[in-house]
Each structure stands twice: as structure tokens, then as C-alpha cells.
């Protein structure tokens, strides 16, 4: 029996906490700075002239990664002999997306473990081991795509505040990956010296950590598809505004944004991502008002639609109660 108390991981309980308030205050201040950098009226005029069909396609592409995420999670659970199905896991993932969009510090990842415990009686400790492994794979693929696509675009961020955040983000990613590899070797020793009451939970966490080389190719392939879908969404948004800057720009901006989202500063990188996108787009021969319009539109798809649809799903879903 897992002693973790899932009721403390609910969205409502965490939403009314100081850390959430602080996260939104930071986001509001950064968004204010973001909106001051360009002509908002000109940006809105550009949005009204965008290709609506392409924007709808970008929205579809964004949500098309959800079943891929559910399938990948299902595969990661299989070594622990847990069979839930990608459809239900995709729903849980969607709810955790919503949690990450309104709560700081990526609490949505913990919320996924809570949902599995509450609905399928899966140990929270084991689930956290699986989720932790998934996040490590995500960060590794994101960092690789960022480096591969960024040989040219890094120069546009030189000596800017955005580059500082991105530098620390990449550094933290590398550190987390290194700690994960090290933990695979030292975790058995930690379990042996841990208090008796903690040893069962640590054993379950260890059981959930991914260590099946045979599954690595399919997990890696799914992860690449998931993160390239983020780039494809942004690329389609660019096309909707008549920008044909190439897929490489969309890859770099989307992966750099994901790195910022991993930092526990504001919910889903709210504010920070907007500033980064504006800087990179305006440095790629795109006017500031148009760069602002593209940024606002892309975040409407990738953030605000998630808040709206995720909120509706959370209210209607019996699985969250």
C-alpha cells in the first residue's frame, strides 16, 4: 500500500497556494514587458489577416501528439506489468497538461501519478519513477534537437536576457540527465542505507525507472515525433502569416521554448516563452508587430487553448474526482 496522500496533489488544492500566485505574478510582469515591445494594434491586424485554415491545422497538429504521449506512457509502464491502455493514459496526460498550464514547478507531472493511483491503484512511487524516466528522455531529445538546429540561431540571442535563461535551462537539462545516469548506479546503495519506512517506496520508484534497452528505439522514435510535432505546429503558424523561413527556425524556437518551460519559474513558461519567441522571430527578418502576432497566435494554440479545453475536461471528468 502506497502511503503517499494523493489528495494533496489535486489541482484545486495546489492552485490556491503562494507558489502558484508568485508564478502568475512573474508571468504577468514578463507578459507586460512582452506587450510593450511591439505595436499591439498592428499585431492584431496581422492576426486578422492570417490564414484561418492553416491555424486550424496547427491546432490539430498540436493535439495530435496527445495519443503519441499516451502510447509512450503505456509502453513505459509495461515493464512493470501495468496495462491501462493508451486512450485512458492520453486523457490523464491531457489533464496533466492542463495542470502544468496553471500550476508552477511542473506539478502536472506529479498529478499524473496521482491520477494513476486514484483511478487504477498504481503506486505513486512507481508512477513517479516512470514519469521521471519519461521526462529525462524528453529533455535529452529536446537538448539534441536544440543543439542540432541552433548553430545559426544562437548568435541572435548573444548577450540578451533570454540567452541567460536558455543557457541555464540547457545547463540544468544536462545536469538532470547526468544525475539520472548516476542515480541508476547509486540508487541501490541509497535504498540500503535509507530508513526502513522509506525503503519500500524507493524500491517502487526504482522499479518504475526505465531500464529496458529493447524498448529504447520505439520510445526514442515516439519522443522525436512528439517534439517535432511542436516544431511543425509553429511552422504551420508561420505559413499562416505568409512567413517561409524554413522548418529549421521552427525547430529551434519550439525546442528553446520547451527548455524554458522546464524551468520552475512560471506555469508552462508563461511570459518567458513569449519573450524568447519575440526575440528570435524579430531577429529573423520579421517585423516586430508581425513577430508579436505570430507569438500571440502560437501561444493561443499551445497554451491558452490548453487552459480552456483542459479546464472543461477537468470539470467534466469523473476521473479527477
N, C-alpha and C positions, 0 to 999 in steps of 0.2 A: 504493500500500500504506500503510495507516494504521499508524503506528509506536506508537500507544497500546498499552499492555500490558494486555489485558483481564483477565489472571489476578489483577491487583491490585485488581480491583473486585468480586470474588466476595464472597458473604455470609459464608462461613466465615472468610475472611482478615480481613474488617473487624470481625467480631463480637468477636474476641479482641484488641481494641485499647483503649488507655486512654480514648479519647474515647467509646467505647461504654459502658465501665464508669462513667465520670463521668456520662453521660447517664442511666443507670439509677439511679445514686445520687441524683441530683437528683429523678428521678421518684419514688423510694421515699420520700424525705423529704417531698415535696409530698403524696403519697398518704396518708402518716401524718397530716399536718395535716388533710387532707380527711376522713379517717375519724374524727378527734377532734371534728368539728364537729356530729355528729348521733348519734342512738341507732342503732347498727348492728343491734341485735336487732329494733327496731321497723321498720327499713328492710327487713330480711329477711322479716319477717312481711307487709309490704305487697307484696313481690315474690311471695310465695306465693299472694297473692290476686289477682294481675294476670291479665288475660285472655290465656291462652296462645296462642289462635288469632291474636289481634292481634299478639302478639310474634313469632310465626312469620311473619306478613305483613310486619312491619317488617324481619325478616331477609331476606325475599325482595326487598323493595324496595331494601334496601342493596346486594345483589349484582346487582340488575337494571341498575345503572348501569355494570357492568363491560363489557358488549358496546357500550354507547354510547361508553365511553372508547376501546375498541379501534377502533371505527369512526372516531372523530375522529382518532385517531393515524394510521390508514390514509389518511384524506383529507389530513392534513398532510404525509404522505410522498409523495403523488402528484406534486406539482410537481417533485420530484427524480427522477421516473420510477422509483419504487420501488413494486412491487406485492407485498405479502406476504399481505394478507387480514386482515379484522377478527378472525377466530376465533383465529389464531395470536397476533396482537397483543394480544388480550384476555387470553390466557394469560400473555404476557410482562408485561402490566400487572398482573395478579394477583400474579405473583412479585415485581414491584417494590413493590407494596402491602405484601407481607409483609416485604420488606427495609426499607421505611420504618418498619414497626411495631417492628422490633427493633434498628435502627441509627439513630444520630443524624444530624443535618445533611442529611436527605433524600437519603441515599446511594442509595436506591432509584431515584431519577430517573437517576442515572448508571448504575445496574445495568441499566436498560432499554437504554441504549446498548450496554452490554457484551453483553447477550443478542442484540441485532441483529447485532453484529459476529461473535459466536461461531457463531450459527446461520444467518445469512443473508449474511455477509460484507459488511455495510453499514458504511461508515466511521464510526468512533466520533465523529469531529469533526462530520460531517454530522448524525448522530443527535442529538448534543448541541445543535446549532442548532435542530433540530425540537422537542426536548423543552423547550429554553429558551423557545421561542415559545409552546408549549402552556402552560407554567407562567405566563407573562406574561398570557395570555388568561384563565387560571383566576383569577389574583389580581385582575385588573381586574373580572371579573364578580362575584367574591366581595365585593370592596370596594363595588361598586354595590349589591348586594343587602343588604349590611350597613347601608349608609347609608340606603337606602330603608325598611328595616324597623325601624331603630333610633331614630327620632325620639323615641319614648317611653321605650324601654328603656335608653337611655344614662344616664338620670337615676338608675337603680338602681345603677349602677357608680361614681357620682361619689365621688371621694376614697377609693377602695379600691385594694388592690394589683393586683387583676385589671384595673382600668381602666388602670393604668400599663402592664402587659403588652400590653393591647389597643391602647392609644394608640401605643406603639412599633411594634406589629405593623402597624397601619394606615399609620403613617409610613414604615415600611420598604417596604410594598407600593407606596405612591405613589412612593417613591424608585426602586424597581426598575423600575416602569413608565416613569418619566421617563428612566432610564438606557437602557432598551431603545429608546425612541424616538430618543434622542440617538445611540445606537450605530449605528442604521441609516444615519446620516449620516456618522459618523466612522470606521466600520469600514474602508471602502476606503482611507482615509488611513493607518490603523493597519497595514493589510496591506502598504502600500507601504514603510513605514519599518521593518517587522519584519524580524528576521534571516531569511535565505533558507531556513533549515531549518524555520522556523515558518510561512512564507507558505502552503504547500500546505494545512496543517491549518486555518489561518484562513480560507482560501478555501472549504474544505469546510464549515466552521462557518457561514460567510456564506450558502452555498448552501442550508443547511438552515433558515435563518431564514425565517419566514413572511412573504411579501410578495405574496400573490395576493388582491387585493380581491374578486375574483369568488367566492372560496371563503369569504369572511368571514361572510356571513349564515348558512350552514349550520354553520360552526364555532361561531359565537356561539350559535345555537339549541341545538346539542348541549350546549354548555357550560352554558347556562341549565338545560336538562333535568337534566344531571348534578348540579348543585349544588342544584336544587330537590328532587331525589330524596333528598338528605341531610336537607333540612327535612321532607320527607314521612315519612321513617323516624322521626324524632324525634316528629313529630305523632302517628303511629300508636302509638308507645310511650306518649305522654301519654294517648291514648284508652284504652289497655290498663289504665291506672291510674285511669280514670274522670275524667281532667282534660280539660276542654273549654275551654282557654284561648285557642284560636284558632290558626290557621296562622301568623299573623304572629310570635308568640312563638317558634315552632319555627324559622322562617326566621332570626330574629335570633340565636338561640342557636347554631344549626348553622353559620352563616357566621362568627360571632365565634370559634367553636371552630376553624374552618378557618384563620383568621388566626393563631391561636396555634400550630397545627400547622406553619405555615410557618416559625416561628422555630426556629433550630437549637439548641434547649436540651435537649429530651429526645425520645426516639423517639415520633413521631406525637403530640407534645404531651402525653404520658402524665403525669398528675398535674396539670398546668396546666389542661387541658381540664376535668377533674373539678371542680376548684375553681371555675372560671368557671361551669360548668353549675349547680353547687350554689347559687352566689350569685344567679344570675339566676332560677332556679326558686323559691328561697325568698323572693325579693323580689316574686314574682308571686302572692301569697296562697296559697302551697303550703307546708305544714308542712315543717320541716327533715327529719324522718325520711322523709317521702314524697318530698321533693326528692332526698334521698340514694338512695332506692330507684330512682327514675327515672334518675338519673345512672348508678348502678351497672349497671342493666339496659341502658341505651342503649350504654354503653361495652362491655358484654359482647357486644353485637351488632356494634358498629362497630370495636372494637379487638381484644378477646380472641378472638372467632370468627375474625378475620383471622389472628391468630397461630397458632391451631390448624389451620384449613383451609389457610392458606398454608404452614405448616410441613410438612403432609402432602404438599401439591402439590410443594413444593421437594424433598422427599426422593424422591418417586416420579418426578419429571420428568426425562427424559433431556436436555431442552433446557438444563438448568443445568449439565451436566457437561462 
